[in-house]
Structures are given as structure tokens and as C-alpha cells.
């Protein structure tokens, strides 16, 4: 499998990318949008690099994280700039026709790109564990929090009220939620542990907040539910049964996109691509294969 790596100039600096399977030009490339904001491509590439045996697959670290430049200007951390970044990467790599797979925050980015830019040449989109309404995400999170042990709930509530979410007590309580609804694997996959140090907590705090269940950043008003009907390309919505992107909400988003498909991974939470990699890969492959033929 061929691998090509490099940098693309985007607003605010340079973004690092990895292009796998460039030799498989007969099928439409897939570009993968990682979560966070402020995380890295590494966990997704660890699971999805196998797709490059059929088609080119592009992974990249969004500006500020991973192998990309790490500017410190807070004004850069807004959805519109990340949308322009995606457009610039497509242009630089000559991705005239492309499939998009976004995970978590990557689904917010994908939705904003598709709805606001109406880009040509996007043949399909996969919303993996989507967050397309921050308010609905928070409502789901509150339901999940209510199922945690009382002392964990009290610790989380106290530290959020006092503004001490960087405390060890809050972080420990947060891990209880994460072990149920983010990644149920114990121990965590090595790639998850290793990628943490390459992330950028400042971006996460600026755009989202101190934890998955406490949106306080500029994404807290994000809501594209009234615009999803504008997406007219083949679309797939997927999540885990125990996902913080609740199956009920994921299916609701799917219902708003014409002819979109929906699938739940029964033994996973938010990181189904690591928790059930073979099932995830099979589902994505089948969808992309069908989308390839639909677009011809």
C-alpha cells in the first residue's frame, strides 16, 4: 500500500495529511474528518487504513493538533475556519470527487461544509456518532449522567458549579461516564493513549468545553437539524448502542436527510471503529461501494 504524506497551507498555518492507497485510482477517494475538536487522526487511521486496499483514503490532523502546526491564536478555533480548511485540502490534493466520513465533531464539520458550501463532487457522506445539535447532545448526556452512581453525579455537578473542572476529582468522575459511553474497552487501545498527548485541549475548551457532557464553548449553540434536508447525496448515520451520540438522536438526524441510511453497532459506544472494527469496516465498505455505483 502506497503512503504519501505532506502539508497543505490553510488559514492559520499548515495541516499535515496522510494519503493511503493512491494507486487505487479506479474508486472514489475517502477523506476522514476526526473528532475533538482538537483530537488527531491516529485512532481513525488505525482502524480504517484497511479501506485503502480498495480506494485512496485521506487522513489529516486539523490545524492545532497532531502533526499539524499549532498556532495559539484563539480566533482560529471556529467552525467556519475548519470548513475552509477542508475545502483547501480537497483543492490541494485534487480531490475533485470524494466521499466524506466524519466522526463526532467531524460530523459537525461535515454538515457545515455540505450545507454552507454546497461543494461539488461529494458523492456521499458518513455521519459516525454524530453531534448535529449541541442542545440535543446535552439533553442525552444529562440522561446518561443521571444513570451514574450518585456520588459521581454529585462530584461532577459540584465541580462544574465551582468552575473546578480541572480537578482530579472531576477528571476521575468524568472517566466513569467515558467508560460507559465513549469507549467500553478496558484497557483503552494503545493508539488512544498515545494520541492524547498529540491533541490540543485548548481547542477543545474553546470550542466545546471541559468534558463531553458539558458544552460551554462556541459550539454550544450548534444546530443543523433544520438544514439537514438540504443534504441530497447518499448518507449513512452510524453509532454504537451505548454511544453518547444516542441511537435515538442519531436515527432522528437520519430521518431529516432524504433517503439516508441508519445502522447501530450493538456492542459499542462512541468509538465503534475501535470497539467493533471489523463490523465497522464492513458497514463502511458496503456503503461506499453502493455510493460509488449510485454516482455513476
C-alpha positions in Angstrom: 0.0 0.0 0.0 1.4 3.3 -1.0 1.6 6.1 1.5 2.1 9.8 0.7 2.5 12.4 3.5 2.8 16.2 3.4 1.4 19.6 4.4 -1.3 21.8 3.0 -1.3 25.6 3.7 -4.6 26.6 5.3 -5.8 29.7 7.1 -3.6 29.9 10.2 -0.8 27.5 9.3 0.0 24.1 7.7 -2.1 21.0 8.0 -0.5 17.5 7.9 -2.1 14.8 5.8 -1.6 11.1 5.0 -2.8 9.7 1.7 -3.0 5.9 1.6 -3.8 3.7 -1.4 -3.2 6.4 -4.0 -2.6 3.6 -6.5 -6.3 2.5 -6.3 -7.5 5.3 -8.6 -10.4 3.4 -10.0 -12.5 4.1 -6.9 -13.5 7.5 -5.4 -11.2 8.6 -2.5 -12.5 8.9 1.1 -11.5 11.8 3.3 -11.8 11.2 7.1 -12.6 14.1 9.5 -11.5 13.3 13.0 -13.3 14.3 16.2 -12.5 16.6 19.1 -12.2 19.4 18.2 -8.6 19.1 19.0 -8.1 15.4 18.6 -5.9 13.6 16.0 -6.3 11.3 13.0 -4.4 8.4 14.7 -7.2 6.3 16.1 -9.3 6.5 13.0 -6.3 5.6 10.8 -5.5 2.7 13.0 -9.0 1.3 12.2 -9.7 2.5 8.7 -6.3 2.2 6.9 -7.6 -1.1 5.6 -10.0 0.7 3.4 -7.1 1.9 1.3 -6.8 -1.6 -0.2 -9.7 -0.6 -2.4 -9.6 3.2 -2.7 -7.4 6.2 -1.8 -8.1 7.3 1.8 -7.0 10.7 3.2 -6.5 11.3 6.9 -5.4 14.6 8.3 -4.8 16.4 11.6 -6.9 19.5 11.8 -4.9 22.7 12.5 -3.7 22.9 16.1 -3.4 19.2 16.8 -1.3 16.1 15.9 1.3 16.6 13.3 -0.1 19.9 12.0 1.0 23.4 13.0 -0.1 24.6 16.5 -0.8 28.3 16.4 -2.0 29.9 19.6 -4.5 32.4 18.1 -7.9 31.6 19.7 -9.6 33.4 16.8 -8.7 30.4 14.6 -10.9 28.0 16.6 -14.2 28.3 14.9 -16.3 26.1 12.6 -16.0 28.4 9.6 -12.2 28.2 9.5 -12.3 24.4 9.7 -14.7 24.3 6.8 -12.3 26.4 4.8 -9.5 24.1 5.8 -11.4 21.1 4.4 -12.0 23.0 1.2 -8.3 23.9 0.9 -7.2 20.3 1.5 -9.6 19.0 -1.3 -8.2 21.6 -3.7 -4.6 20.9 -2.8 -4.9 17.2 -3.2 -7.0 17.3 -6.3 -10.0 15.5 -4.7 -12.5 16.5 -7.3 -14.7 13.6 -6.4 -14.7 12.4 -2.8 -16.6 10.5 -0.1 -16.6 12.1 3.4 -16.6 10.3 6.7 -16.8 12.4 9.8 -16.7 11.2 13.4 -18.2 13.1 16.4 -17.1 16.7 15.9 -16.1 15.7 12.4 -19.9 15.2 11.7 -20.5 18.9 12.7 -17.7 19.9 10.3 -19.1 17.7 7.5 -22.6 19.1 7.9 -21.4 22.7 7.9 -19.3 22.0 4.8 -22.1 20.3 2.9 -24.8 22.7 3.9 -23.0 26.0 3.9 -20.7 25.5 0.9 -22.8 23.1 -1.3 -19.5 21.7 -2.6 -19.4 19.9 -6.0 -18.1 16.4 -6.3 -19.0 15.0 -2.9 -20.5 11.6 -3.7 -21.6 10.5 -0.2 -21.2 11.3 3.5 -21.0 9.1 6.6 -22.0 10.6 9.9 -20.3 8.5 12.5 -21.5 9.1 16.1 -23.0 12.4 15.1 -23.5 15.6 17.1 -25.7 17.8 14.9 -27.5 19.6 17.7 -25.4 20.5 20.7 -28.6 21.1 22.7 -29.8 17.6 22.0 -26.4 16.2 22.8 -26.5 17.9 26.2 -30.0 16.5 26.8 -28.9 13.0 26.0 -25.8 13.5 28.2 -28.0 14.6 31.1 -30.0 11.4 30.8 -26.7 9.3 30.8 -25.3 11.3 33.8 -28.5 10.5 35.8 -27.7 6.8 35.4 -24.3 7.2 37.1 -23.7 6.4 40.8 -25.0 9.3 42.9 -21.6 10.2 44.3 -20.2 10.6 40.7 -23.1 12.8 39.8 -22.6 15.0 42.8 -18.9 15.3 42.1 -19.5 16.4 38.5 -22.2 18.8 39.5 -20.2 20.4 42.3 -17.1 21.0 40.2 -19.0 22.3 37.2 -20.8 24.8 39.5 -17.5 25.8 41.2 -15.5 26.1 37.9 -13.0 23.5 39.1 -13.4 21.0 36.2 -9.6 20.7 36.0 -9.5 19.0 39.4 -8.5 15.3 39.8 -11.9 14.6 41.3 -13.8 15.9 38.3 -11.4 14.1 35.9 -11.9 10.8 37.8 -15.7 11.2 37.7 -15.6 12.0 34.0 -13.8 8.7 33.4 -16.8 6.8 34.8 -19.0 8.4 32.1 -16.4 7.9 29.4 -16.0 4.2 30.2 -19.7 3.7 29.6 -20.4 6.0 26.7 -17.1 6.9 24.9 -15.0 3.7 24.9 -16.0 0.5 26.7 -12.7 -1.3 26.0 -10.5 -1.9 29.1 -7.7 -1.3 28.9 -8.0 1.5 26.3 -6.4 0.7 23.0 -2.8 1.9 22.9 -3.5 4.2 20.0 -6.0 6.1 22.2 -3.5 6.5 25.0 -0.7 7.5 22.6 -2.8 10.1 20.7 -3.8 12.0 23.8 -0.5 13.8 24.1 -0.8 14.9 20.5 -4.2 16.5 21.0 -4.9 20.1 21.9 -7.1 20.7 25.0 -7.1 24.5 24.4 -9.1 24.0 21.1 -11.4 21.5 22.8 -12.1 24.0 25.7 -12.6 27.0 23.3 -15.0 25.2 21.0 -16.7 22.6 23.2 -15.9 22.7 27.0 -14.4 20.8 29.9 -15.9 17.4 29.2 -18.1 15.6 26.6 -21.2 16.3 28.7 -20.6 20.0 29.5 -20.7 22.1 26.3 -19.7 25.7 27.2 -17.7 26.7 24.1 -18.7 28.3 20.8 -20.2 25.0 19.6 -22.8 25.0 22.4 -25.4 26.6 20.0 -24.5 24.4 17.0 -27.7 23.1 15.5 -28.0 22.0 11.9 -31.2 19.9 12.3 -33.3 22.4 10.4 -30.8 22.3 7.5 -30.1 18.6 7.1 -32.8 18.2 4.5 -30.5 20.2 2.1 -28.1 17.2 2.0 -29.1 15.3 -1.1 -26.2 12.9 -1.5 -26.2 9.3 -0.3 -25.8 9.5 3.5 -25.2 7.0 6.3 -25.7 7.6 10.0 -24.0 5.1 12.4 -23.4 4.9 16.1 -22.9 2.4 19.0 -25.7 1.1 21.1 -24.2 2.7 24.2 -23.0 5.8 22.3 -23.0 9.3 23.9 -24.3 10.1 20.4 -27.5 8.3 21.4 -29.1 5.9 18.8 -32.4 7.7 19.2 -30.8 11.0 18.3 -28.7 9.5 15.5 -31.8 8.0 14.0 -33.6 11.3 14.3 -30.9 13.1 12.3 -31.1 10.3 9.7 -34.8 10.9 9.4 -34.1 14.5 8.3 -31.9 13.6 5.4 -33.6 12.3 2.3 -33.1 8.6 1.7 -30.4 8.4 4.4 -29.5 5.0 6.0 -29.0 4.1 9.7 -27.0 1.5 11.5 -26.2 0.7 15.1 -23.2 -1.3 16.3 -24.7 -3.4 19.2 -21.5 -3.8 21.2 -20.0 -0.4 21.1 -20.2 3.1 22.5 -18.7 6.2 20.8 -15.6 4.6 19.3 -17.3 1.8 17.3 -14.4 1.8 14.8 -12.1 0.6 17.6 -14.7 -1.4 19.6 -16.0 -3.4 16.7 -13.5 -2.7 13.9 -14.4 -5.5 11.6 -18.2 -4.7 11.7 -17.5 -1.0 11.3 -15.2 -1.6 8.3 -17.7 -3.9 6.7 -20.5 -1.4 7.0 -18.4 1.5 5.7 -17.1 -0.6 2.8 -20.6 -1.7 1.7 -22.0 1.9 1.9 -19.1 3.3 -0.1 -19.3 0.6 -2.7 -23.0 1.3 -3.3 -22.4 5.1 -3.3 -19.7 4.5 -6.0 -22.2 2.9 -8.3 -25.1 5.3 -7.4 -23.0 8.3 -8.5 -22.0 6.8 -11.9 
